[in-house]
Amino acid sequence: MRKPKLVDYLLLTLLSLIWASAFFNIKIATYSFGPITIGFLRSLFGAIPVLILCFYKNIKIEAFSTDWKWFAIIGLVNLVIPFILISYGVNFVQSNLAAILMSTAPIAATILGHLFIQNEKINLLKFLGILIGFLGIIYLFSDNILINQSNIFYAFMVILGPVCYTIGGLFSLKLKHIKNEVLTSSILIWAVIILLPIMFIFENPTELRPSLNATISLLYLGIVATAIAWLMRFYILKNNGLVFQSQVAYIIPIFGLIFGYLFLGEKITYKIIVALIAVLISTYLIEKSKKEKFIK
């Protein structure tokens, strides 16, 4: 791994912008598409450019190899379930609120890592990070302007998104020997396979008459926020390591807040700001504890 250069920081910022922009685009897509259809088309549009890249680089697609069960499980946990949960949730809560709730991923990763990974036990810094982040989210849930009895269930659905991503990441450790392009293409293929029958059973997309804006947002979610973003993430991981790449967690909720205000006119209350600061501090403490471990 090399020392980060200017181009690496620019790529990291661009990745943060792309992932942050996903939230308001999900919101726009929900105006015309159901949550399951969004999940299916996002996976489909995401799979196409990754498959083209694999064919271009002469990389064999292994979705139906001996590891197919793991690909299917990771596709289910890392794509199908969170895509549906987040789409359902964003349909009833502000996109900027969803960005903050999704930024609790480091908290979920720390707790699950403590339970299931031998070398990822919780120390004092991690505990403080979890506590501050948890208190910040509790404070956010007391904001009756944004979260009330009509949508609190959907806010919890958004929070389950990063939990699913973390569990999917743990499962992915079983396939460390597989190339990133192979893993990405395989789980996207299985997400499409799983979502296709579910979509027709519950939403029947043949009756849809989507708006142009919703269609553009959905294409963006698949091609840019899924395919390109994942490939960028893997590139940064390979060249600069996990600690550097994980810094996206600092930037995403900030951009998510800005995008929601600029493009959707969403409210920014003082409780959102307090919760955002708490989550950023939480992420900083958790990542600082990881850096100290690497130094030792």
Helices and strands as residue ranges (DSSP letters): H 6-29, H 35-56, H 68-75, I 76-80, H 81-90, H 95-102, H 105-116, H 124-141, H 152-172, G 173-175, H 180-202, G 205-207, H 212-222, I 223-228, H 229-245, H 248-264, H 270-295
